[in-house]
Amino acid sequence: MKRKSARPAGPFKDDQARPVWTATRPLREYTYYVPRFSDHAHAFVGALRGAGCRVHLLPPSDDESYELGLRHAYGRECHPYIALLGDLLRAARSPGFVPDEACFYGPSYMGPCLLPQYPTAMSLVLKRLGLEHVTLLNIADPPTMAELGRGYIARLVLGLLAIDRLHKWKVETEGYEQTPGEVARVHAQNLQAIEDALASGGFFNTLRQCVARFKRIPLRPDVGSRPKVGVAGDIYTRINPKANDHLYERLRAGGFEVWTSCMMIDVSW
């Protein structure tokens, strides 16, 4: 017996996505919600703050956000979409979230990947949940860059490049620290310092201070002696601890030194 679908054939009204990358108000009037996809999110936040925007850096992805993403995904999307969608929906539950004023702001690029299609899929989910007025924008959108200005673009690029190098340095050094957790503590301090400098000025002086601070971390005398393991692959899954099930920690516990690919090599501007 042929089973009849409960959904009629043909276009469905809820499948008409809202045009993405379309702002409904001046960009500096939004409250931006930036997913903590990696350490590089601090560059997004700092550049937006420096452009005069209100910004919330979202908490790291967790079981709740993954559950939300899985619940509302179609099942054919790539792995990062589920996590980023869950981060967005979790943010929408937070106190003070006003859909008309909210902008979910994340990475994208123009290349052979599903990432540029995320906003279209997310807009369908938001529409079905009554959140169709939430705006979705990304760093590669030319009108966004034009309205926020060249200073915003310069701050963002400087922040991404600096954090890229600091992240690699942190990952490669962590297995040799004398005091467990010291590298992570200093790295977190450096990330916040870079974000604040992008927002308020003094970037290059702050970067020099970050480098000096990291160099002062006491390390064991066997620095560089561990076998090296390079980690490549999808940007998000490779670099996000929740997404890769804390792979770097597992490798370090196994006696390896972790080398991760640069984010900026993979992102096209």
QUIMOTA-V41454 format. One record per pair of residues at least 24 apart in sequence whose ideal C-beta (glycine too) atoms are under 10 Angstrom apart, sorted by the first residue. I is the first residue (numbers start at 1). J is the second residue. Records with the same first field share a line. If there is no record, write none. Layout:
I = J, J
//
This chain:
13 = 127
14 = 124, 125, 127, 128
15 = 124, 127, 128
16 = 123, 124, 127
17 = 119, 120, 121, 122, 123, 124, 125, 126, 127, 132
18 = 119, 120, 122, 123, 124, 126, 127, 132, 133, 134, 135, 136
19 = 119, 120, 123, 136
20 = 116, 117, 118, 119, 120, 121, 122, 123, 135, 136, 137, 138, 141
21 = 108, 116, 119, 120, 135, 136, 137, 138, 140, 141, 142, 143, 144
22 = 123, 135, 136, 137, 141, 143
23 = 103, 135, 136, 137, 141, 143, 144, 147
24 = 100, 101, 103, 133, 135
25 = 100, 101, 103, 135
26 = 147
27 = 51, 52, 53, 103, 105, 135, 137, 143, 144, 146, 147, 148, 152
28 = 52, 53, 54, 147, 148
29 = 53, 54, 101, 103
30 = 54, 55, 98, 100, 101, 102, 103, 104, 105, 135, 137
31 = 55, 56, 96, 97, 98, 101, 102, 103
32 = 56, 57, 101, 102, 103, 104, 105, 106, 135, 137
33 = 57, 58, 87, 88, 90, 91, 92, 94, 97, 102, 103, 104, 105, 106, 134
34 = 58, 87, 91, 103, 104, 105, 106, 107
35 = 59, 60, 61, 65, 80, 83, 84, 85, 86, 87, 88, 90, 91, 104, 105, 106, 107, 236, 240
36 = 60, 61, 87, 240, 242
37 = 61, 80, 83, 84, 87, 106, 107, 235, 236, 239, 240, 243, 263
38 = 107, 163, 164, 167, 235, 236, 238, 239, 240, 241, 243, 263
39 = 160, 163, 164, 166, 167, 170, 171, 187, 188, 190, 191, 194, 239, 240, 263
40 = 107, 156, 159, 160, 161, 162, 163, 164, 167, 191, 235, 239, 263, 264, 267
41 = 105, 106, 107, 159, 163, 191, 195
42 = 159, 160, 162, 163, 166, 188, 190, 191, 192, 193, 194, 195, 196, 198
43 = 139, 155, 156, 157, 158, 159, 160, 161, 162, 163, 164, 191, 194, 195, 198
44 = 105, 106, 107, 138, 139, 156, 159, 160, 195, 198
45 = 105, 159, 191, 192, 194, 195, 196, 198, 199
46 = 155, 156, 158, 159, 163, 191, 192, 193, 194, 195, 196, 197, 198, 199, 200, 203
47 = 139, 148, 151, 152, 153, 154, 155, 156, 157, 158, 159, 160, 195, 198, 199
48 = 103, 105, 139, 148, 152, 155, 156, 195, 198, 199
49 = 155, 195, 196, 198, 199, 200
50 = 148, 149, 151, 152, 154, 155, 156, 159, 195, 196, 197, 198, 199, 200, 201, 203
51 = 147, 148, 149, 151, 152, 153, 155, 156, 198, 199
52 = 148, 149, 152, 199
53 = 103, 105, 148, 152, 199
54 = 101, 103
55 = 103, 105, 195, 199
56 = 91, 94, 96, 97, 102, 105
57 = 195
58 = 84, 87, 88, 90, 91, 94, 104
59 = 87, 90, 91, 94
60 = 87, 240, 241, 242
61 = 86, 87, 90, 236, 240, 241, 242, 243
62 = 86, 87, 90, 242
63 = 242
64 = 89, 90, 93
65 = 89, 90, 91, 242
66 = 90, 242, 243
68 = 92, 93, 125
69 = 125
71 = 125
72 = 121, 122, 124, 125, 126, 128, 129
73 = 121, 122, 125
74 = 121, 124, 125
76 = 114, 121
77 = 114, 117, 118, 121
78 = 113, 114, 115, 117, 118, 234, 236, 237
79 = 234, 236, 237, 240, 243, 244
80 = 106, 107, 113, 114, 115, 118, 234, 235, 236, 237, 240, 243
81 = 114, 115, 117, 118, 121, 122, 236
82 = 243
83 = 236, 237, 240, 242, 243
84 = 115, 118, 122, 236
85 = 118, 121, 122, 125, 126
88 = 118, 122, 125, 126, 131, 134, 136
89 = 122, 125, 126, 129, 131
91 = 134
92 = 126, 129, 130, 131, 134
97 = 131, 134
98 = 133, 134
99 = 126, 129, 130, 131, 132, 133, 134, 135
100 = 133, 134, 135
101 = 133, 134, 135
102 = 131, 133, 134, 135, 136
103 = 134, 135, 136, 137, 144
104 = 131, 134, 135, 136, 137, 138
105 = 135, 136, 137, 138, 139, 141, 144
106 = 136, 137, 138, 139
107 = 138, 139, 140, 160, 235, 236, 263, 267
108 = 136, 137, 138, 139, 140, 141, 267, 268
109 = 138, 139, 140, 235, 266, 267, 268, 269
110 = 140, 268, 269
111 = 140, 266, 267, 268
113 = 234, 235, 266, 268
115 = 140, 234, 235, 236, 267
116 = 140
139 = 267, 269
140 = 267, 268, 269
145 = 269
152 = 198
153 = 269
154 = 198, 203
155 = 197, 198, 199, 201, 203
156 = 198, 269
157 = 264, 269
158 = 194, 197, 198, 203, 204, 207
159 = 191, 194, 195, 197, 198, 199, 203, 207
160 = 263, 264, 267, 269
161 = 207, 262, 263, 264
162 = 190, 191, 194, 197, 198, 203, 204, 206, 207, 210, 211
163 = 187, 190, 191, 194, 195, 198, 207, 210, 263, 264
164 = 260, 261, 262, 263, 264, 265, 267
165 = 207, 210, 211, 262, 264
166 = 190, 191, 194, 207, 210, 211, 214
167 = 191, 239, 260, 262, 263
168 = 258, 259, 260, 261, 262, 263
169 = 210, 211, 214, 215
170 = 214, 217, 248, 258, 260
171 = 231, 239, 248, 251, 252, 257, 258, 259, 260
172 = 223, 224, 226, 228, 257, 258, 259, 260
173 = 214, 217, 219, 223, 224, 257, 258
174 = 217, 248, 249, 252, 257, 258
175 = 219, 220, 222, 223, 225, 226, 248, 251, 252, 253, 254, 255, 256, 257, 258
176 = 217, 218, 219, 220, 221, 222, 223, 224, 225, 226, 252, 257
177 = 217, 218, 219, 220, 223
178 = 217, 218, 219, 220, 221
179 = 217, 218, 219
182 = 216, 217, 218, 219
183 = 214, 217, 219
185 = 217
186 = 210, 213, 214, 215, 216, 217
187 = 213, 214, 217
189 = 213, 214
190 = 214
223 = 257
224 = 257
225 = 255, 257
226 = 251, 252, 254, 255, 256, 257, 258
227 = 251, 254, 255, 256, 257
228 = 256, 257, 258, 259
229 = 254, 255, 256, 257, 258, 259, 260
230 = 258, 259, 260, 261
231 = 258, 259, 260, 261
232 = 259, 260, 261, 266
233 = 260, 261, 266
234 = 266
235 = 261, 263, 265, 266, 267
236 = 263
238 = 263, 266
239 = 263, 266
//
